[in-house]
Amino acid sequence: MSTKQLTLSWLAELPDEAPAWRELHDDARLLRDIAAAENDVRHGRERPLAEAKQLLEQKWTQRRSKFV
């Protein structure tokens, strides 16, 4: 039996009302999001923190200047 099949069989045993479902859901979502972020880094679709901060500051400076 594969790891996936074994895990799915364990999950099938959990009652629908089990509090563990929320924790499992959150953990799975976090792992999925981390994998997506790692993929973005591997394919050059990320920005260094300093660059992101600079872009946000420019954006907010432009917005503030519109209201002055």
Secondary structure, DSSP 8 states (H G I E B T S, - for coil): --HHHHHHHHHHHS-TT-THHHHHHHHHHHHHHHHHHHHHHHTT----HHHHHHHHHHHHHHHHHHT-
